[in-house]
């Protein structure tokens, strides 16, 4: 059961003929860096797959596009107890769909048929806002109503302090609701109303989802991106999907299938290690080259007097050593001659 989902590409990627001429397609495969395990994960934004010829398995749901069978919307309900929630609703939707047996795919370049205007025009927004206030003020002058005066003051000024605090508390509770569903650590209040109603999927577990999604609920440094070839994760309770789709049966993985899965896992791991080694090797060689250049630069900037004195000092030390040795030998020779002469006189 598939759900096509992604952030649609921008209008600027459509050519003048209204077609999509690019070889790449929008894809979601990484989340923003988290400072701790209690941070709610969310996608970084649009990434592109080059030469995208078929839908690509993904671990991320994108709110910009969701295309699926209607039973996905009926079976996987949208949580309406998450007030003011902006970052985190896509992670909830990803888990809810995945735990019900739905797999997420980004459309290929051939299926890139939905686009979005990602530009922002502050001047247009400002114009509409000021036009709106103009009519409100006009009505105020015509009606001279105290109610309209209060309303216009409300529109021109921020919320009262009590309302802002209430909103902040509700937003924090919604964030804790996300953390509770995804088994992330949290502090403070959480609204657990209807959790078993909205998140009752048991085809796959939340632990399995976190592993597939690349998120750790123990240490944020263990998070991993999912921008490589993903493989389908078998259902833990396939009977639920088999009941929904009569005639479909998830066959048990035999030794050959398990061997293939293990080979794929090992191959992906080895490829990741090779890529990392290539990056580390290039970085190491670059550092060695910098150190070599730094050494040459230091030698070049060595004071000329020292560079010239060092050889002379070495020659001087050598000559002094030779002189000392020669003097010592002469002294030994003269001593030997004197003793021999003394012995000769005694014998005479």
C-alpha positions in Angstrom: 0.0 0.0 0.0 1.7 3.2 -1.2 1.3 6.9 -0.5 3.0 9.3 -3.0 4.2 12.2 -0.9 6.8 15.0 -1.1 7.2 18.7 -1.2 6.2 19.8 -4.7 8.7 21.5 -6.8 8.4 25.2 -7.5 6.6 26.9 -10.4 10.0 28.1 -11.7 10.8 24.5 -12.7 8.0 24.4 -15.3 9.1 25.5 -18.7 7.2 27.8 -21.0 5.3 24.8 -22.6 3.9 23.8 -19.2 6.0 20.7 -19.0 8.6 19.4 -16.5 11.9 19.0 -18.5 14.2 18.1 -15.6 15.7 14.7 -14.9 15.5 15.1 -11.1 12.5 14.9 -8.8 11.7 16.2 -5.3 12.5 13.9 -2.4 12.5 14.0 1.4 15.2 12.0 3.1 16.8 14.0 5.9 15.7 15.8 9.0 17.2 18.9 10.7 20.0 18.3 13.2 18.6 17.8 16.7 20.4 19.0 19.9 18.8 16.4 22.1 16.5 13.3 22.0 13.5 15.4 23.1 13.7 17.6 20.0 10.9 16.9 17.6 12.3 15.7 14.2 11.2 17.4 11.0 12.4 17.3 7.4 15.1 19.7 6.2 13.3 20.5 3.0 13.3 19.6 -0.7 16.2 17.5 -2.0 16.4 16.2 -5.5 17.1 12.7 -6.9 18.9 12.8 -10.2 17.6 10.6 -13.1 14.5 9.7 -11.1 12.7 7.2 -13.3 10.4 5.5 -10.8 9.0 6.3 -7.4 11.5 6.2 -4.6 10.9 4.7 -1.2 11.0 7.3 1.6 10.8 7.5 5.3 9.2 11.0 5.3 5.7 12.3 4.8 5.4 15.7 3.1 2.4 17.8 3.8 2.7 19.5 0.4 1.6 16.4 -1.5 -0.3 13.2 -0.4 -1.8 10.9 -3.0 -3.1 7.5 -2.0 -6.1 5.2 -1.9 -9.0 6.8 0.0 -8.9 4.0 2.7 -5.6 5.5 3.9 -7.4 8.7 4.9 -10.3 6.7 6.4 -8.1 4.3 8.4 -5.4 6.7 9.5 -7.2 9.6 11.1 -5.8 13.1 11.5 -5.1 14.2 15.1 -7.1 17.3 15.9 -5.7 17.6 19.5 -2.4 19.3 18.4 -3.2 23.0 18.7 -0.7 25.4 17.2 1.5 22.5 16.0 3.7 23.3 13.0 6.9 21.3 13.3 6.1 17.7 14.1 2.8 17.0 12.3 4.6 15.4 9.4 6.5 13.0 11.7 3.2 12.1 13.3 1.6 11.4 9.9 4.6 9.4 8.8 4.4 7.2 11.8 0.6 6.9 11.7 0.6 5.8 8.0 3.6 3.5 8.4 2.3 1.8 11.5 -0.9 1.0 9.5 1.0 -0.7 6.7 1.4 2.2 4.3 4.7 2.8 2.6 5.8 6.3 1.6 7.2 7.1 -1.9 8.3 10.3 -3.6 7.0 10.6 -7.2 9.4 10.1 -10.1 10.2 12.9 -12.5 7.5 11.5 -14.7 5.0 11.8 -11.9 6.0 15.4 -11.0 2.6 16.9 -11.9 1.9 19.0 -8.8 3.8 22.3 -8.2 3.7 25.0 -5.7 4.4 28.7 -5.6 7.1 28.9 -3.0 7.7 32.7 -3.4 6.7 35.3 -0.9 5.5 38.7 -1.8 5.4 40.9 1.3 4.3 43.9 -0.6 1.2 42.1 -1.8 0.4 40.9 1.7 0.9 44.4 3.1 -1.3 45.9 0.4 -4.2 43.5 1.1 -3.8 44.1 4.9 -3.8 47.9 4.5 -6.8 47.8 2.1 -8.6 45.7 4.7 -7.9 48.2 7.4 -9.0 51.0 5.2 -12.5 49.5 4.8 -12.7 48.8 8.5 -11.8 52.4 9.3 -14.3 53.6 6.7 -17.1 51.5 8.3 -16.0 52.8 11.7 -16.4 56.4 10.5 -19.8 55.8 8.9 -21.2 53.8 11.8 -19.3 55.4 14.7 -19.6 52.1 16.5 -17.7 51.4 19.8 -17.7 47.7 18.8 -15.9 48.5 15.6 -13.4 50.6 17.5 -12.6 47.7 19.8 -12.3 45.4 16.8 -9.9 47.7 14.9 -7.7 48.1 18.0 -7.7 44.3 18.3 -6.5 43.9 14.7 -3.8 46.5 15.1 -2.3 45.2 18.4 -1.0 41.8 19.5 -2.8 39.4 21.7 -3.0 40.1 25.4 -0.4 38.6 27.7 -2.8 36.0 29.1 -3.8 34.9 25.6 -0.1 34.6 24.6 0.7 32.5 27.7 -2.3 30.2 27.0 -1.2 29.7 23.4 2.4 28.9 24.5 1.1 26.3 27.0 -1.2 24.8 24.3 1.7 24.7 21.8 4.0 23.0 24.4 1.3 20.4 25.2 0.9 19.6 21.5 4.7 19.2 21.2 4.6 16.8 24.2 1.8 14.9 22.5 4.1 14.3 19.5 6.9 13.2 21.9 4.6 10.8 23.7 3.5 9.2 20.5 7.0 8.8 19.2 8.3 7.7 22.6 10.6 10.7 22.9 11.5 12.1 26.3 9.4 15.2 27.4 8.8 17.4 30.4 5.6 19.1 31.4 1.9 18.5 30.6 0.7 16.4 27.7 -2.8 15.9 26.4 -3.4 12.2 25.9 -7.0 12.5 24.7 -7.8 10.1 21.9 -4.2 8.7 21.5 -5.5 5.2 21.1 -8.0 6.4 18.6 -5.6 8.3 16.3 -2.6 6.1 16.7 -3.9 2.5 16.8 -1.7 1.2 14.0 0.0 -2.1 15.0 1.1 -3.4 11.6 4.6 -2.0 12.4 5.8 -0.9 15.8 7.0 2.6 16.8 10.5 1.2 17.5 10.6 -0.1 14.0 9.5 3.3 12.7 12.2 5.2 14.6 14.8 2.9 13.1 13.4 3.3 9.6 13.0 7.0 10.1 16.6 7.4 11.3 15.7 9.0 14.7 16.9 7.9 18.1 14.9 8.5 21.3 18.0 8.0 23.5 20.8 10.0 21.8 20.3 12.6 19.0 23.9 12.0 17.8 22.7 8.6 16.7 20.3 10.1 14.2 20.9 9.1 10.6 19.8 10.5 7.2 17.8 8.4 4.8 19.2 9.6 1.5 20.3 6.2 0.3 18.5 3.2 -1.2 15.9 2.1 1.3 14.4 -1.4 1.4 10.8 -2.4 2.2 10.3 -3.4 5.9 8.0 -6.5 6.3 4.9 -6.2 8.4 5.0 -7.4 11.9 1.3 -8.1 11.9 0.6 -8.9 8.2 -2.9 -10.4 9.0 -4.3 -6.9 9.4 -3.3 -5.9 5.8 -4.3 -9.3 4.5 -7.8 -8.8 5.9 -7.9 -5.4 4.3 -6.7 -6.7 0.9 -8.3 -10.1 0.2 -6.1 -12.3 -1.8 -2.8 -10.6 -0.7 -0.6 -12.6 1.5 2.8 -11.7 3.0 4.9 -14.7 2.4 7.4 -15.7 5.1 11.0 -14.8 4.4 12.9 -18.0 3.6 16.6 -18.5 3.9 17.1 -17.1 0.4 15.1 -14.0 1.0 16.8 -13.4 4.4 20.2 -14.0 2.7 19.3 -11.4 0.0 18.2 -8.9 2.7 21.4 -9.4 4.6 23.5 -9.1 1.5 21.7 -5.8 0.6 22.3 -4.5 4.2 26.0 -5.5 4.1 26.4 -4.0 0.6 24.8 -0.7 1.7 27.0 -0.6 4.8 30.1 -1.3 2.9 29.2 1.3 0.3 28.6 3.8 3.1 32.0 2.9 4.6 33.7 3.3 1.3 32.2 6.7 0.8 33.2 7.8 4.3 36.7 6.5 3.7 37.0 8.4 0.5 35.9 11.6 2.2 38.3 11.0 5.2 41.2 10.1 2.8 40.7 13.3 0.8 40.5 15.3 4.0 43.6 13.7 5.4 45.6 14.2 2.2 44.5 17.8 2.2 45.7 18.3 5.8 49.1 16.7 5.0 49.5 18.9 2.0 48.7 22.0 4.1 51.2 20.8 6.7 53.9 20.4 4.1 53.2 23.8 2.6 53.3 25.3 6.1 56.7 23.7 6.7 58.1 25.1 3.5 56.7 28.5 4.4 58.3 28.3 7.8 61.7 27.4 6.3 61.4 30.1 3.7 60.7 32.7 6.5 63.6 31.5 8.6 66.0 34.5 9.3 68.9 34.6 6.8 71.5 35.1 9.6 70.6 31.8 11.3 70.4 29.9 8.0 73.9 31.1 7.1 75.4 30.6 10.6 74.3 27.0 11.0 76.6 25.5 8.3 79.5 27.7 9.5 78.9 26.6 13.1 79.0 23.0 12.0 82.3 23.4 10.2 83.8 25.3 13.1 82.8 22.5 15.6 84.3 19.9 13.2 87.6 21.9 12.9 87.8 22.4 16.6 87.3 18.7 17.2 90.1 17.9 14.7 92.5 20.4 16.4 91.8 18.9 19.8 92.4 15.4 18.6 95.7 16.4 16.9 96.9 18.2 19.9 96.1 15.3 22.1 98.0 12.9 19.8 101.1 15.2 19.8 101.1 15.4 23.5 100.9 11.6 23.8 103.8 11.2 21.3 106.1 13.7 23.1 105.4 11.9 26.4 106.4 8.6 25.0 109.6 10.0 23.5 110.7 11.5 26.8 110.2 8.3 28.7 112.2 6.3 26.1 115.1 8.7 26.4 115.2 8.4 30.1 115.3 4.7 30.0 118.3 4.8 27.5 120.3 7.0 29.9 119.7 4.6 32.8 121.1 1.7 30.8 124.1 3.7 29.8 
